[in-house]
Structures are given as structure tokens and as C-alpha cells.
Amino acid sequence: MSGDSPSTDVPLPGFLSSSTSLLLGKANDLFNEILESAVEPFGLRSKDFIVLTAIDSMGPQSQQQLARTHGIDRTTMVSVVDGLERLGLVQRARNPDDRRKYAIGLTSEGQALLRHKLGPAMLNALDAFLAPFTPDERELFNKFLWRLVHERGRPAPEGAGGS
């Protein structure tokens, strides 16, 4: 991991220790550190993993779609896709609906790496991140996060409470 990432083990001053936004930010930093460590043995970064899983779950997409959907700067996305293409994990193909654009899709190597190695590594990273919680607390935590992100008060659908 790089030495310039914010440390998550620095105690917060008392008046900030209950700040929801600061705690969410620290939790995000902690998870990113854990995820980076999990994908590093495969020569990848967390952004690479995000792009691979997005393509796997939603099918081939343009770089612009990937960048917009996942909050990754367009210039950074070009670098991510170029790197994944060099590794043989994704390929660019002309978009049949718009020949001026490319659709980024997984190669069979990318799909195999994601399903057989990165997926299990991600589940281990998630378990490490959520280790302080009991299984019931994990489910509740995920339901609360799902509501914050998706529904603002509507009940989470079945299955939204998993890790």
C-alpha cells in the first residue's frame, strides 16, 4: 500500500468521534486499504477490480459509462482500461449501436480471474472489514447502507442485507 493513504488507526478527537460523515469516510478508507491489499497479489488495484466486476455484472460498456457509473475520472478510466487490456483481462470491441464508440468486455481470462481468484479474495477482504460485527449486525448494517444509498426510507428488498 502507498504511504500517502490516510491512516484509519489514528484516533479521532472526542468532538469528531461521533461525526457520521467522518466515520463513513474513515470506514471507506479502511475498506479501500483492505481491498487494495487483497487485489495487489494479482497485480491489480481496487479500481481495476471495480471495473472488472461492473463489466461482469452489467455486460460490456463504454469507458464513459464505466467512469460515470462508478465515479472514476474519465482520464483515470482510460488508464485503468489500458492496463486491464495489457493484462489480457478486458478487450475493446466496436459498439454495434454506435461504431464511433468501443464497448469494454471481459476476456475469458478476465472472467476466470474474477470468478476464481478475485471474487474469493474480495469476500475475504469483506470478512476482514466486517469482522467486528456479528452476522446479524452485518445484515442490519448492510440494510441501513442500502437504504441510505438507494431508497431513503423505502424498505430494502430481500437479499439486500447480505455481506
Backbone as JSON, one array per atom type, in Angstrom:
{
  "sequence": "MSGDSPSTDVPLPGFLSSSTSLLLGKANDLFNEILESAVEPFGLRSKDFIVLTAIDSMGPQSQQQLARTHGIDRTTMVSVVDGLERLGLVQRARNPDDRRKYAIGLTSEGQALLRHKLGPAMLNALDAFLAPFTPDERELFNKFLWRLVHERGRPAPEGAGGS",
  "N": [[0.84, -1.19, 0.0], [0.35, 2.29, -0.53], [2.23, 4.91, 1.04], [0.95, 7.29, 1.26], [-1.72, 7.15, 1.79], [-4.61, 7.86, 3.79], [-4.39, 7.25, 7.26], [-6.21, 4.85, 9.03], [-6.12, 4.15, 11.62], [-5.64, 6.2, 13.36], [-6.63, 7.86, 16.24], [-9.71, 9.64, 16.63], [-10.42, 13.03, 17.53], [-12.38, 13.74, 20.46], [-14.76, 15.35, 19.93], [-15.19, 14.8, 17.27], [-15.54, 12.11, 17.09], [-18.07, 11.08, 16.91], [-19.07, 11.93, 14.52], [-20.99, 11.4, 11.79], [-20.41, 11.67, 9.0], [-17.61, 11.81, 8.98], [-16.93, 9.36, 10.17], [-18.01, 7.58, 8.26], [-16.36, 8.21, 6.11], [-13.85, 7.41, 7.16], [-14.37, 4.68, 7.47], [-14.7, 3.98, 4.79], [-12.1, 4.55, 3.85], [-10.69, 2.61, 5.32], [-11.81, 0.22, 4.29], [-10.99, 0.47, 1.6], [-8.2, 0.28, 1.9], [-7.99, -2.38, 2.8], [-9.11, -3.72, 0.59], [-7.31, -2.96, -1.46], [-5.02, -4.31, -0.57], [-5.93, -6.92, -0.88], [-6.23, -7.28, -3.66], [-3.77, -6.66, -4.68], [-1.81, -8.83, -4.84], [-2.46, -9.88, -7.31], [-1.57, -8.13, -9.12], [-3.19, -5.93, -9.42], [-5.3, -3.04, -8.82], [-7.72, -1.46, -6.65], [-9.54, -0.02, -8.26], [-9.31, -1.37, -10.66], [-10.46, -3.83, -9.98], [-13.09, -2.97, -9.45], [-13.92, -2.12, -12.0], [-13.72, -4.54, -13.46], [-15.66, -6.12, -12.1], [-17.93, -4.6, -12.58], [-18.24, -4.78, -15.37], [-18.58, -7.52, -15.57], [-21.01, -7.87, -14.21], [-22.82, -6.16, -15.54], [-22.39, -6.37, -18.22], [-20.67, -5.67, -21.39], [-19.46, -2.32, -21.66], [-19.14, 1.2, -22.4], [-16.15, 3.19, -21.92], [-16.85, 5.66, -20.93], [-19.37, 5.18, -19.78], [-18.64, 3.41, -17.73], [-16.93, 5.06, -16.22], [-18.68, 7.12, -15.42], [-20.71, 5.73, -14.01], [-19.31, 4.64, -11.85], [-17.97, 6.65, -10.6], [-15.37, 7.32, -11.35], [-12.74, 9.22, -12.54], [-12.62, 10.28, -15.97], [-10.15, 10.31, -17.35], [-8.56, 8.74, -15.68], [-9.99, 6.39, -15.96], [-9.38, 5.66, -18.6], [-6.7, 4.94, -18.3], [-7.0, 2.79, -16.49], [-8.51, 0.93, -18.04], [-6.72, 0.59, -20.19], [-4.58, -0.64, -18.84], [-5.82, -3.01, -17.9], [-6.41, -4.14, -20.34], [-3.83, -4.59, -21.39], [-3.06, -6.59, -19.63], [-4.62, -8.59, -20.56], [-7.18, -8.97, -19.64], [-9.47, -7.55, -20.28], [-11.2, -6.52, -23.27], [-11.43, -4.32, -26.05], [-14.14, -3.63, -28.13], [-15.87, -2.72, -31.09], [-18.77, -0.83, -30.6], [-21.86, -2.11, -31.36], [-24.12, -0.52, -31.64], [-23.21, 2.06, -31.94], [-20.81, 2.88, -33.93], [-18.7, 4.6, -33.54], [-17.9, 4.34, -30.99], [-16.37, 2.3, -28.41], [-17.0, -0.82, -26.82], [-16.26, -2.11, -23.7], [-15.32, -5.24, -22.76], [-15.15, -8.31, -20.83], [-12.45, -10.62, -21.13], [-12.01, -14.17, -21.59], [-9.99, -14.9, -19.85], [-10.06, -12.76, -18.04], [-12.6, -13.1, -16.95], [-12.31, -15.63, -15.73], [-10.25, -15.09, -13.84], [-11.57, -13.19, -12.24], [-13.8, -14.64, -11.25], [-12.68, -16.95, -10.03], [-10.48, -16.24, -8.49], [-10.24, -13.43, -7.77], [-12.85, -12.89, -6.82], [-13.15, -14.65, -4.51], [-11.01, -13.49, -3.03], [-12.0, -10.92, -2.62], [-14.26, -11.5, -1.03], [-12.95, -12.43, 1.26], [-11.65, -10.07, 1.98], [-13.85, -8.47, 2.56], [-14.91, -9.9, 4.72], [-12.82, -9.48, 6.55], [-13.03, -6.72, 6.87], [-15.6, -6.46, 7.98], [-15.33, -7.85, 10.31], [-15.62, -6.98, 13.06], [-18.36, -7.15, 13.48], [-21.26, -9.11, 14.33], [-22.96, -11.81, 12.57], [-25.73, -11.07, 12.42], [-25.54, -8.31, 12.92], [-24.06, -7.52, 10.69], [-25.9, -7.96, 8.64], [-27.9, -6.12, 9.34], [-26.4, -3.72, 9.24], [-25.77, -3.65, 6.47], [-28.38, -3.43, 5.45], [-29.08, -0.89, 6.41], [-27.13, 0.7, 5.09], [-27.86, 0.17, 2.43], [-30.41, 1.36, 2.33], [-29.69, 4.05, 2.78], [-28.25, 4.61, 0.46], [-29.93, 3.85, -1.69], [-32.77, 4.09, -1.24], [-33.8, 5.86, 0.69], [-35.64, 5.56, 2.95], [-37.51, 3.71, 1.97], [-38.27, 0.24, 2.26], [-35.61, -2.2, 2.21], [-35.08, -4.54, -0.44], [-35.55, -8.14, -0.43], [-32.63, -9.94, 0.29], [-30.92, -7.76, 0.17], [-29.61, -7.41, 2.46], [-27.34, -8.97, 2.72], [-23.75, -9.74, 3.01]],
  "CA": [[0.0, 0.0, 0.0], [1.14, 3.51, -0.59], [2.37, 5.6, 2.3], [0.22, 8.55, 1.27], [-3.14, 6.96, 2.08], [-4.91, 8.28, 5.15], [-4.38, 6.15, 8.22], [-7.51, 4.64, 9.68], [-5.94, 3.8, 13.02], [-5.41, 7.4, 14.15], [-7.86, 8.16, 16.97], [-10.37, 10.91, 16.34], [-10.7, 13.84, 18.71], [-13.68, 13.45, 21.04], [-15.89, 16.01, 19.29], [-15.39, 14.24, 15.93], [-15.68, 10.65, 17.15], [-19.44, 10.68, 16.59], [-19.45, 12.57, 13.27], [-21.37, 10.38, 10.81], [-19.69, 11.81, 7.73], [-16.21, 11.47, 9.19], [-16.86, 7.92, 10.39], [-18.23, 6.93, 6.96], [-15.12, 8.41, 5.35], [-12.81, 6.55, 7.73], [-14.73, 3.3, 7.13], [-14.38, 3.84, 3.37], [-10.64, 4.47, 3.75], [-10.28, 1.31, 5.85], [-12.15, -0.82, 3.32], [-10.13, 0.62, 0.43], [-6.89, -0.27, 2.25], [-8.13, -3.83, 2.83], [-9.32, -4.17, -0.79], [-6.05, -2.8, -2.19], [-4.16, -5.42, -0.15], [-6.49, -8.17, -1.39], [-6.05, -7.41, -5.12], [-2.37, -6.4, -5.02], [-1.08, -10.02, -5.31], [-2.82, -10.17, -8.7], [-1.07, -7.03, -9.93], [-4.31, -5.03, -9.67], [-5.71, -2.03, -7.84], [-9.16, -1.55, -6.36], [-10.28, 0.48, -9.43], [-9.33, -2.47, -11.63], [-11.46, -4.78, -9.51], [-14.41, -2.35, -9.64], [-14.24, -2.16, -13.44], [-13.96, -5.93, -13.84], [-16.95, -6.59, -11.57], [-19.0, -3.86, -13.26], [-18.42, -5.38, -16.69], [-19.11, -8.86, -15.37], [-22.42, -7.85, -13.79], [-23.69, -5.37, -16.41], [-22.04, -6.59, -19.62], [-19.76, -4.68, -21.99], [-19.86, -0.91, -21.53], [-18.14, 2.16, -22.85], [-15.34, 3.76, -20.85], [-17.61, 6.77, -20.36], [-20.38, 4.6, -18.89], [-17.95, 2.88, -16.55], [-16.46, 6.19, -15.43], [-19.83, 7.82, -14.85], [-21.41, 4.86, -13.07], [-18.52, 4.29, -10.68], [-17.33, 7.83, -10.04], [-13.94, 7.32, -11.66], [-12.4, 10.25, -13.52], [-12.5, 9.72, -17.32], [-8.74, 10.09, -17.68], [-8.15, 7.58, -14.89], [-10.63, 5.22, -16.55], [-8.6, 5.27, -19.78], [-5.52, 4.26, -17.77], [-7.44, 1.52, -15.92], [-8.87, 0.03, -19.14], [-5.48, 0.26, -20.91], [-3.85, -1.61, -18.03], [-6.54, -4.29, -17.92], [-6.27, -4.69, -21.69], [-2.46, -5.11, -21.47], [-3.02, -7.85, -18.87], [-5.46, -9.58, -21.24], [-8.39, -9.2, -18.83], [-10.59, -6.94, -20.99], [-10.94, -6.21, -24.68], [-12.27, -3.3, -26.65], [-14.8, -4.03, -29.37], [-16.77, -1.68, -31.59], [-20.15, -0.89, -30.11], [-22.71, -2.32, -32.54], [-25.12, 0.54, -31.73], [-22.54, 3.31, -32.29], [-19.5, 2.43, -34.39], [-17.67, 5.53, -33.09], [-17.55, 4.0, -29.6], [-15.96, 0.94, -28.08], [-17.56, -1.44, -25.63], [-15.23, -2.83, -22.97], [-15.84, -6.52, -22.28], [-14.2, -9.22, -20.21], [-11.94, -11.76, -21.87], [-12.2, -15.4, -20.8], [-9.01, -14.82, -18.77], [-10.58, -11.81, -17.06], [-13.74, -13.73, -16.28], [-11.79, -16.7, -14.87], [-9.56, -14.46, -12.71], [-12.57, -12.57, -11.38], [-14.66, -15.63, -10.59], [-11.99, -17.98, -9.27], [-9.45, -15.73, -7.58], [-10.57, -12.11, -7.22], [-14.1, -12.99, -6.05], [-12.84, -15.13, -3.17], [-10.17, -12.5, -2.33], [-12.9, -9.84, -2.2], [-15.06, -11.98, 0.1], [-12.07, -12.43, 2.42], [-11.46, -8.67, 2.36], [-15.1, -8.03, 3.17], [-14.96, -10.52, 6.04], [-11.86, -8.77, 7.4], [-13.6, -5.4, 7.13], [-16.79, -6.58, 8.82], [-15.02, -8.75, 11.43], [-16.15, -6.57, 14.37], [-19.81, -7.35, 13.54], [-21.85, -10.44, 14.3], [-23.72, -11.97, 11.33], [-26.95, -10.25, 12.46], [-25.14, -6.9, 12.79], [-23.67, -7.32, 9.29], [-27.13, -7.87, 7.86], [-28.51, -4.83, 9.68], [-25.51, -2.69, 8.7], [-25.99, -3.59, 5.03], [-29.72, -2.89, 5.2], [-29.02, 0.56, 6.63], [-26.38, 1.31, 3.98], [-28.68, 0.07, 1.22], [-31.44, 2.4, 2.41], [-29.06, 5.36, 2.59], [-27.8, 4.77, -0.92], [-30.93, 3.58, -2.71], [-34.2, 4.3, -1.07], [-34.18, 6.95, 1.59], [-36.85, 5.3, 3.71], [-38.26, 2.55, 1.49], [-37.62, -0.98, 2.77], [-34.68, -2.9, 1.32], [-35.62, -5.79, -0.96], [-34.95, -9.38, 0.08], [-31.28, -10.17, -0.19], [-30.08, -6.56, 0.24], [-28.93, -7.4, 3.75], [-26.17, -9.84, 2.75], [-22.48, -9.05, 3.03]],
  "C": [[0.88, 1.23, 0.0], [1.15, 4.2, 0.76], [1.58, 6.88, 2.37], [-1.26, 8.38, 1.52], [-3.41, 7.34, 3.52], [-4.96, 7.07, 6.08], [-5.72, 6.06, 8.9], [-7.36, 4.31, 11.14], [-5.62, 5.0, 13.91], [-6.7, 7.74, 14.89], [-8.4, 9.54, 16.62], [-10.52, 11.7, 17.62], [-12.14, 13.6, 19.17], [-14.86, 14.07, 20.32], [-16.16, 15.48, 17.89], [-15.71, 12.75, 15.96], [-17.09, 10.18, 16.86], [-19.95, 11.34, 15.31], [-19.73, 11.5, 12.21], [-20.55, 10.49, 9.54], [-18.22, 11.44, 7.89], [-16.04, 9.97, 9.4], [-17.08, 7.14, 9.1], [-16.97, 7.05, 6.1], [-14.0, 7.52, 5.85], [-13.09, 5.08, 7.41], [-14.41, 3.03, 5.66], [-12.87, 3.71, 3.17], [-10.14, 3.1, 4.22], [-10.59, 0.2, 4.84], [-11.27, -0.73, 2.08], [-8.73, 0.06, 0.69], [-6.93, -1.8, 2.24], [-8.29, -4.38, 1.42], [-8.04, -4.06, -1.6], [-5.1, -3.95, -1.85], [-4.62, -6.74, -0.74], [-6.22, -8.36, -2.88], [-4.6, -7.2, -5.56], [-1.61, -7.65, -5.46], [-1.37, -10.4, -6.76], [-2.34, -9.07, -9.65], [-2.14, -6.01, -10.26], [-4.48, -4.03, -8.55], [-7.22, -2.14, -7.65], [-9.99, -1.06, -7.55], [-10.38, -0.6, -10.51], [-10.42, -3.48, -11.26], [-12.87, -4.25, -9.74], [-14.83, -2.43, -11.1], [-14.53, -3.59, -13.89], [-15.32, -6.42, -13.35], [-18.11, -5.87, -12.24], [-19.28, -4.46, -14.63], [-19.04, -6.76, -16.56], [-20.6, -8.82, -15.04], [-23.34, -7.15, -14.79], [-23.37, -5.53, -17.89], [-21.12, -5.51, -20.14], [-20.35, -3.27, -21.95], [-18.76, -0.03, -22.11], [-17.34, 2.65, -21.65], [-16.1, 4.89, -20.16], [-18.67, 6.26, -19.39], [-19.74, 4.11, -17.61], [-17.5, 4.01, -15.64], [-17.61, 6.87, -14.7], [-20.49, 7.0, -13.75], [-20.63, 4.67, -11.77], [-17.7, 5.45, -10.13], [-15.82, 7.86, -10.23], [-13.71, 8.35, -12.76], [-12.16, 9.6, -14.89], [-11.06, 9.42, -17.71], [-8.2, 8.88, -16.95], [-8.74, 6.32, -15.49], [-9.88, 4.74, -17.78], [-7.38, 4.46, -19.33], [-5.88, 2.87, -17.21], [-7.73, 0.51, -17.04], [-7.62, -0.36, -19.94], [-4.69, -0.8, -20.15], [-4.5, -2.98, -18.04], [-6.44, -4.96, -19.29], [-4.86, -5.28, -21.88], [-2.32, -6.44, -20.74], [-3.87, -8.94, -19.5], [-6.76, -9.88, -20.51], [-9.64, -8.59, -19.45], [-10.19, -6.73, -22.44], [-11.92, -5.13, -25.14], [-12.86, -3.86, -27.94], [-15.71, -2.89, -29.81], [-18.16, -1.91, -31.04], [-21.07, -1.04, -31.32], [-23.77, -1.22, -32.73], [-24.52, 1.89, -32.15], [-21.1, 2.99, -32.64], [-18.37, 3.4, -34.01], [-17.16, 5.18, -31.7], [-17.11, 2.55, -29.49], [-16.71, 0.47, -26.85], [-16.43, -2.26, -25.0], [-15.86, -4.09, -22.4], [-14.75, -7.36, -21.65], [-13.71, -10.26, -21.22], [-12.22, -13.01, -21.03], [-11.2, -15.44, -19.64], [-9.49, -13.89, -17.65], [-11.72, -12.41, -16.26], [-13.26, -14.82, -15.31], [-11.09, -16.12, -13.65], [-10.57, -13.89, -11.73], [-13.34, -13.62, -10.58], [-13.91, -16.57, -9.65], [-10.96, -17.47, -8.28], [-9.84, -14.4, -6.94], [-11.85, -12.15, -6.37], [-13.84, -13.51, -4.64], [-11.97, -14.15, -2.37], [-11.02, -11.35, -1.81], [-13.75, -10.27, -1.01], [-14.22, -12.04, 1.37], [-11.82, -11.01, 2.91], [-12.7, -8.13, 3.07], [-15.26, -8.63, 4.57], [-14.01, -9.83, 7.01], [-12.42, -7.4, 7.81], [-14.74, -5.47, 8.14], [-16.57, -7.46, 10.05], [-15.57, -8.28, 12.79], [-17.65, -6.84, 14.56], [-20.18, -8.83, 13.62], [-22.58, -10.6, 12.96], [-25.01, -11.13, 11.31], [-26.63, -8.77, 12.31], [-24.72, -6.58, 11.36], [-24.91, -7.11, 8.43], [-27.81, -6.52, 8.11], [-27.7, -3.66, 9.1], [-25.74, -2.53, 7.19], [-27.37, -3.08, 4.67], [-29.74, -1.38, 5.38], [-28.27, 1.26, 5.49], [-27.19, 1.29, 2.69], [-29.74, 1.16, 1.21], [-30.85, 3.78, 2.19], [-28.75, 5.62, 1.12], [-28.96, 4.73, -1.91], [-32.33, 4.12, -2.45], [-34.63, 5.44, -0.17], [-35.52, 6.7, 2.26], [-37.68, 4.15, 3.23], [-37.56, 1.29, 1.97], [-36.71, -1.62, 1.73], [-35.34, -4.18, 0.82], [-34.95, -6.98, -0.3], [-33.57, -9.53, -0.52], [-30.39, -8.95, -0.11], [-29.3, -6.51, 1.55], [-27.7, -8.28, 3.82], [-24.89, -9.06, 2.76], [-22.02, -8.82, 1.65]]
}
